[in-house]
Amino acid sequence: MAQDNSAITELLKIMRKLRDPDGGCPWDLEQDFSTIAPYTIEEAYEVAEAIEIGDMAHLKDELGDLLFQVIFHAQLATEQGHFDFSDVVDSICDKMIRRHPHVFADAGYRDAAQQTRAWEAQKAVERKEKNRDSSALDGVTAGLPALTRALKLQNRAARVGFDWPDTAQVLDKLNEEMAELSAELVQAKGKDENRARIEEEFGDMMFVYANLARHLKIDPESALRSANHKFERRFRRIEQFVAAENKKLENMTLEEMDQLWDKVKHEEKALTQ
């Protein structure tokens, strides 16, 4: 523990030096909460990526980068007299103990489902204490990625009974939204007059997709990331085939590229058999 404290102390010292007006880093000195926030989000995604690919050395580095973001925000708050890093640590310690009475006190339950309900009840109490209890949707951060936020909003609504009872009804709703989008596309006939309506219908369809993922107990962000990785892997393989023939993708027909895409799919299938 002493070694851990020493490491944190050193990191805090580095952060203070970077923000020191006398000899600090010009870039770091220019930053504020709003300019650092995008980097914080980016680092969190890089942590998730390292976990997804199972690269522990990379995960170690990315966790360090994410920790530095916390240190940076705490330093900014310290400079403005709001709180310091110790306050951040004290706050999360208090919260974890408060939200885990089954571990740190005798709550009388050990079942995971019971614990989850108790967790949500405790968070509701905390929101009420902060005067944020006007809606079941309170506390769902607006800055989340849209797909993740859709999932959280739907979860909140489901807790008070506003939810389809089974997946089949979600699929029916998805088909309905797809039909409405198709109708808007037909009406537009390639023109831009219905652009707002088309975007609205597309958004509705994506919202139902998120709801379908929730009913299937799938993380839609994770599923889409996997699809992105698969597309990138296959597309890069196509580029390798094309380069081996001294050709360029932009000079090929879509039919030729589709044939290569199928070739890559068959190649991957053969490797898994």
TIRO-207018 format. One record per residue (C-alpha): residue number from 1; x, y, z. Coordinates in nm, 2 decimals, always signed. Layout:
REM TIRO-207018
[NUM; [X; Y; Z]];
...
//
This chain:
REM TIRO-207018
[1; [+0.00; +0.00; +0.00]];
[2; [+0.29; +0.24; +0.08]];
[3; [+0.43; +0.18; -0.26]];
[4; [+0.09; +0.25; -0.42]];
[5; [+0.07; +0.57; -0.23]];
[6; [+0.42; +0.67; -0.33]];
[7; [+0.33; +0.61; -0.70]];
[8; [+0.01; +0.82; -0.67]];
[9; [+0.21; +1.10; -0.50]];
[10; [+0.46; +1.10; -0.78]];
[11; [+0.18; +1.12; -1.04]];
[12; [+0.02; +1.41; -0.85]];
[13; [+0.36; +1.58; -0.84]];
[14; [+0.41; +1.54; -1.22]];
[15; [+0.06; +1.69; -1.28]];
[16; [+0.13; +1.99; -1.06]];
[17; [+0.46; +2.05; -1.25]];
[18; [+0.29; +2.03; -1.59]];
[19; [+0.04; +2.29; -1.47]];
[20; [+0.30; +2.52; -1.30]];
[21; [+0.28; +2.86; -1.47]];
[22; [+0.66; +2.88; -1.40]];
[23; [+0.82; +2.63; -1.63]];
[24; [+0.51; +2.40; -1.69]];
[25; [+0.39; +2.26; -2.02]];
[26; [+0.23; +2.53; -2.24]];
[27; [-0.03; +2.29; -2.38]];
[28; [-0.13; +2.16; -2.03]];
[29; [-0.15; +2.51; -1.91]];
[30; [-0.40; +2.60; -2.18]];
[31; [-0.64; +2.32; -2.09]];
[32; [-0.96; +2.34; -1.89]];
[33; [-1.24; +2.09; -1.80]];
[34; [-1.42; +2.12; -2.13]];
[35; [-1.10; +2.08; -2.35]];
[36; [-0.98; +1.78; -2.15]];
[37; [-1.32; +1.60; -2.14]];
[38; [-1.30; +1.46; -2.50]];
[39; [-0.96; +1.31; -2.41]];
[40; [-1.11; +1.15; -2.11]];
[41; [-1.38; +0.99; -2.32]];
[42; [-1.13; +0.87; -2.57]];
[43; [-0.91; +0.71; -2.31]];
[44; [-1.20; +0.52; -2.17]];
[45; [-1.27; +0.38; -2.51]];
[46; [-0.91; +0.28; -2.55]];
[47; [-0.93; +0.10; -2.22]];
[48; [-1.23; -0.09; -2.35]];
[49; [-1.05; -0.17; -2.68]];
[50; [-0.75; -0.31; -2.49]];
[51; [-0.98; -0.54; -2.29]];
[52; [-1.17; -0.65; -2.60]];
[53; [-0.85; -0.76; -2.78]];
[54; [-0.71; -0.91; -2.46]];
[55; [-0.38; -0.71; -2.47]];
[56; [-0.28; -0.68; -2.10]];
[57; [+0.03; -0.47; -2.17]];
[58; [-0.18; -0.23; -2.37]];
[59; [-0.45; -0.23; -2.10]];
[60; [-0.19; -0.14; -1.84]];
[61; [-0.08; +0.16; -2.05]];
[62; [-0.44; +0.27; -2.12]];
[63; [-0.54; +0.24; -1.76]];
[64; [-0.25; +0.47; -1.68]];
[65; [-0.37; +0.72; -1.94]];
[66; [-0.72; +0.71; -1.80]];
[67; [-0.59; +0.76; -1.45]];
[68; [-0.40; +1.06; -1.57]];
[69; [-0.73; +1.21; -1.69]];
[70; [-0.87; +1.18; -1.34]];
[71; [-0.56; +1.34; -1.20]];
[72; [-0.58; +1.62; -1.46]];
[73; [-0.94; +1.70; -1.37]];
[74; [-0.87; +1.69; -1.00]];
[75; [-0.58; +1.93; -1.05]];
[76; [-0.80; +2.18; -1.24]];
[77; [-1.05; +2.15; -0.95]];
[78; [-0.78; +2.21; -0.69]];
[79; [-0.66; +2.52; -0.87]];
[80; [-1.02; +2.66; -0.87]];
[81; [-1.07; +2.57; -0.50]];
[82; [-1.35; +2.31; -0.56]];
[83; [-1.19; +1.98; -0.44]];
[84; [-0.86; +1.79; -0.47]];
[85; [-0.77; +1.43; -0.56]];
[86; [-0.80; +1.31; -0.20]];
[87; [-1.16; +1.43; -0.21]];
[88; [-1.23; +1.23; -0.52]];
[89; [-1.09; +0.92; -0.36]];
[90; [-1.29; +0.98; -0.04]];
[91; [-1.60; +1.03; -0.24]];
[92; [-1.58; +0.71; -0.43]];
[93; [-1.48; +0.51; -0.11]];
[94; [-1.79; +0.65; +0.07]];
[95; [-2.01; +0.57; -0.23]];
[96; [-1.89; +0.21; -0.27]];
[97; [-1.93; +0.13; +0.10]];
[98; [-2.28; +0.29; +0.10]];
[99; [-2.39; +0.10; -0.21]];
[100; [-2.25; -0.24; -0.09]];
[101; [-2.42; -0.29; +0.25]];
[102; [-2.41; -0.67; +0.18]];
[103; [-2.03; -0.65; +0.19]];
[104; [-1.96; -0.38; +0.44]];
[105; [-2.26; -0.42; +0.66]];
[106; [-2.52; -0.69; +0.74]];
[107; [-2.78; -0.63; +0.47]];
[108; [-2.92; -0.98; +0.49]];
[109; [-2.88; -1.08; +0.12]];
[110; [-2.62; -1.22; -0.12]];
[111; [-2.82; -1.28; -0.43]];
[112; [-2.69; -1.08; -0.73]];
[113; [-3.05; -0.98; -0.84]];
[114; [-3.13; -0.86; -0.49]];
[115; [-2.81; -0.66; -0.48]];
[116; [-2.88; -0.50; -0.81]];
[117; [-3.23; -0.39; -0.69]];
[118; [-3.08; -0.25; -0.37]];
[119; [-2.81; -0.07; -0.57]];
[120; [-3.07; +0.10; -0.78]];
[121; [-3.28; +0.19; -0.47]];
[122; [-2.98; +0.34; -0.31]];
[123; [-2.90; +0.55; -0.62]];
[124; [-3.26; +0.67; -0.62]];
[125; [-3.22; +0.78; -0.26]];
[126; [-2.90; +0.97; -0.36]];
[127; [-3.07; +1.14; -0.65]];
[128; [-3.36; +1.24; -0.43]];
[129; [-3.12; +1.39; -0.18]];
[130; [-2.97; +1.59; -0.47]];
[131; [-3.32; +1.71; -0.57]];
[132; [-3.30; +1.51; -0.90]];
[133; [-3.60; +1.28; -0.84]];
[134; [-3.86; +1.45; -1.07]];
[135; [-3.83; +1.17; -1.33]];
[136; [-3.74; +0.80; -1.35]];
[137; [-3.50; +0.91; -1.62]];
[138; [-3.30; +1.15; -1.40]];
[139; [-2.93; +1.08; -1.38]];
[140; [-2.88; +0.93; -1.73]];
[141; [-2.59; +1.14; -1.85]];
[142; [-2.65; +1.34; -2.16]];
[143; [-2.29; +1.31; -2.27]];
[144; [-2.30; +0.94; -2.32]];
[145; [-2.28; +0.79; -2.67]];
[146; [-2.63; +0.80; -2.82]];
[147; [-2.66; +0.42; -2.84]];
[148; [-2.55; +0.37; -2.48]];
[149; [-2.78; +0.64; -2.36]];
[150; [-3.07; +0.49; -2.54]];
[151; [-3.01; +0.17; -2.36]];
[152; [-2.99; +0.34; -2.02]];
[153; [-3.31; +0.54; -2.08]];
[154; [-3.49; +0.23; -2.18]];
[155; [-3.37; +0.04; -1.87]];
[156; [-3.49; +0.33; -1.65]];
[157; [-3.84; +0.32; -1.82]];
[158; [-3.86; -0.05; -1.79]];
[159; [-3.81; -0.04; -1.41]];
[160; [-4.14; +0.14; -1.38]];
[161; [-4.31; -0.10; -1.62]];
[162; [-4.28; +0.09; -1.95]];
[163; [-4.15; -0.19; -2.16]];
[164; [-4.26; -0.46; -2.40]];
[165; [-4.30; -0.80; -2.23]];
[166; [-4.12; -1.00; -2.49]];
[167; [-3.87; -0.98; -2.77]];
[168; [-4.13; -1.06; -3.04]];
[169; [-4.31; -0.73; -2.98]];
[170; [-3.98; -0.54; -3.01]];
[171; [-3.92; -0.71; -3.35]];
[172; [-4.27; -0.60; -3.46]];
[173; [-4.19; -0.25; -3.36]];
[174; [-3.86; -0.26; -3.54]];
[175; [-4.04; -0.38; -3.86]];
[176; [-4.29; -0.09; -3.81]];
[177; [-4.01; +0.17; -3.79]];
[178; [-3.83; +0.02; -4.09]];
[179; [-4.15; +0.04; -4.29]];
[180; [-4.19; +0.41; -4.19]];
[181; [-3.84; +0.49; -4.29]];
[182; [-3.90; +0.31; -4.63]];
[183; [-4.21; +0.52; -4.68]];
[184; [-4.02; +0.84; -4.62]];
[185; [-3.75; +0.73; -4.86]];
[186; [-4.01; +0.66; -5.13]];
[187; [-4.18; +0.99; -5.08]];
[188; [-3.85; +1.18; -5.10]];
[189; [-3.75; +1.02; -5.43]];
[190; [-3.39; +1.13; -5.40]];
[191; [-3.48; +1.48; -5.30]];
[192; [-3.38; +1.67; -4.98]];
[193; [-3.72; +1.80; -4.88]];
[194; [-3.79; +1.51; -4.64]];
[195; [-3.44; +1.51; -4.49]];
[196; [-3.55; +1.59; -4.14]];
[197; [-3.83; +1.33; -4.15]];
[198; [-3.59; +1.07; -4.28]];
[199; [-3.34; +1.14; -4.01]];
[200; [-3.62; +1.13; -3.75]];
[201; [-3.74; +0.79; -3.87]];
[202; [-3.38; +0.66; -3.89]];
[203; [-3.33; +0.77; -3.53]];
[204; [-3.65; +0.59; -3.42]];
[205; [-3.53; +0.28; -3.59]];
[206; [-3.20; +0.29; -3.41]];
[207; [-3.37; +0.35; -3.08]];
[208; [-3.57; +0.03; -3.13]];
[209; [-3.25; -0.15; -3.23]];
[210; [-3.11; -0.05; -2.89]];
[211; [-3.42; -0.18; -2.72]];
[212; [-3.39; -0.51; -2.91]];
[213; [-3.03; -0.54; -2.79]];
[214; [-3.15; -0.48; -2.43]];
[215; [-3.41; -0.76; -2.46]];
[216; [-3.15; -0.99; -2.61]];
[217; [-2.91; -0.90; -2.32]];
[218; [-2.66; -0.77; -2.58]];
[219; [-2.44; -0.46; -2.53]];
[220; [-2.51; -0.28; -2.86]];
[221; [-2.19; -0.07; -2.84]];
[222; [-1.99; -0.39; -2.80]];
[223; [-2.18; -0.57; -3.08]];
[224; [-2.12; -0.28; -3.31]];
[225; [-1.75; -0.26; -3.22]];
[226; [-1.72; -0.62; -3.31]];
[227; [-1.89; -0.56; -3.64]];
[228; [-1.66; -0.27; -3.70]];
[229; [-1.36; -0.49; -3.63]];
[230; [-1.49; -0.76; -3.86]];
[231; [-1.55; -0.52; -4.14]];
[232; [-1.20; -0.36; -4.10]];
[233; [-1.04; -0.70; -4.10]];
[234; [-1.21; -0.82; -4.41]];
[235; [-1.17; -0.49; -4.60]];
[236; [-0.79; -0.49; -4.52]];
[237; [-0.77; -0.85; -4.65]];
[238; [-0.94; -0.73; -4.98]];
[239; [-0.68; -0.46; -5.01]];
[240; [-0.41; -0.72; -4.97]];
[241; [-0.55; -0.93; -5.25]];
[242; [-0.58; -0.63; -5.47]];
[243; [-0.22; -0.51; -5.40]];
[244; [-0.09; -0.86; -5.47]];
[245; [-0.23; -0.82; -5.83]];
[246; [-0.08; -0.47; -5.86]];
[247; [-0.43; -0.32; -5.89]];
[248; [-0.62; -0.04; -5.71]];
[249; [-0.96; -0.07; -5.55]];
[250; [-1.08; +0.25; -5.70]];
[251; [-1.03; +0.10; -6.05]];
[252; [-1.23; -0.21; -5.97]];
[253; [-1.60; -0.27; -6.02]];
[254; [-1.83; -0.33; -5.73]];
[255; [-1.89; -0.68; -5.86]];
[256; [-1.52; -0.75; -5.85]];
[257; [-1.49; -0.62; -5.49]];
[258; [-1.80; -0.83; -5.39]];
[259; [-1.63; -1.14; -5.52]];
[260; [-1.32; -1.06; -5.32]];
[261; [-1.54; -1.00; -5.01]];
[262; [-1.69; -1.34; -5.06]];
[263; [-1.35; -1.49; -5.10]];
[264; [-1.24; -1.34; -4.77]];
[265; [-1.55; -1.47; -4.59]];
[266; [-1.49; -1.82; -4.72]];
[267; [-1.12; -1.79; -4.62]];
[268; [-1.22; -1.70; -4.26]];
[269; [-1.48; -1.98; -4.25]];
[270; [-1.22; -2.24; -4.36]];
[271; [-0.99; -2.12; -4.08]];
[272; [-1.26; -2.18; -3.82]];
[273; [-1.35; -2.53; -3.93]];
//
